[in-house]
Amino acid sequence: MDVIGEDMAKDSRENSVRVLTSIPGVGKATAEKLVNAGYDTVEKVSSAGKEALEAIGLGAGKADKLEKASLEILGTMKSAAKKATTKTKSAGKKASASAKTTGKKAKAAAKKTTQKAKKAAKTTTQKAKKATKATKSKAKEVAGKASAKAKQAKEEISEAARAKKNTSNDNVKGRKGKTLKVGSLAEMMKRWNKN
């Protein structure tokens, strides 16, 4: 056997031991004895019989308890499976009837919905056109304001540059001696933002 096969066999064996330990009174050692003897499911243990269980090394009392417990678990499992099957069949019938009713209702609703959808589409288109128009005019307005502010800032910068070059003019506001007093960039930005 290759490594993968050995791993799969080991996993299967461990799973069987885990399942058998769910039977009351069966620990890991007893479960391993059962798996080694070929009784790796609850069904096989319950059908083995008391004598067969004694033959693999279990005591008479333990074999009797094990047989009864496995039959009880098997009965519970079969009962649960039967209930699940019944519920599934019932749910299938209900779903089929519900689907037919829903189909009829959906067909009737589809007719009504078509007209509503057309009306909603028309309304939505009109609203979208209005919103587009409003957005365009707002964008033009904002662009115009930004352009005006940029123009004003450009003029202020040009004016400051001219004033700086013109050091010989004594009538320039803020001039003190030969030094020309020009506002900082931050002050110019504040004035620009106010406008």
C-alpha positions, 0 to 999 in steps of 0.5 A: 500500500502506498502512503496515501492508502495507508493514511486513508485506511488509518483514518477509516479505522480511527473513524470506526473506533470513534463511532463504536465508542458512542455505544454505552460501555464501549471504550477505546480498547473495546472499540479497537477489539471490535474493529480488529475483528471486523465489527466496524459499524454499529449495525455489524456489532448489533447483528454479530450476536452475543457468542461472536462478541464473546469469541473476540475476547469480551466477557459474557456480561460485557457482550450482553450489554454491548449487544443490547446497547447496539440494538438500542442505538440502531433502533434509534438511528433507524427511527430517526432516518424514518422520521427524516424520510417522512418529513422530506416527503411531506416537505416535497409535497408541500413545496410542490403545492406551494410552487403551483400557487406561487406560479399562478400568483407570479403570473398575475403579478407580472402583468401588473408589474410590467405597467408599473415598471414602465412608469417607474422607468419613465419617471427615473429617466426624467429625474436623471435628466433633471439631475444631470442638468442641475449637475452641469449648471452647478459644475459650471458655476463652481468652475466659474468661481474657481476661475475668478479666484485663480485670476484674482490670485494671479493678479495679486501675485503679479501686483506683488511682483511689480511692487517688489521690482519697483523699489524706487517708488516711495509712495508704495504702501508698507515701504520702509526705507529701501525694503519693500514690505510685501504680505506673505503667501499665507496672507494672500491666500487668506484674502483670496479665500475670503473673496 
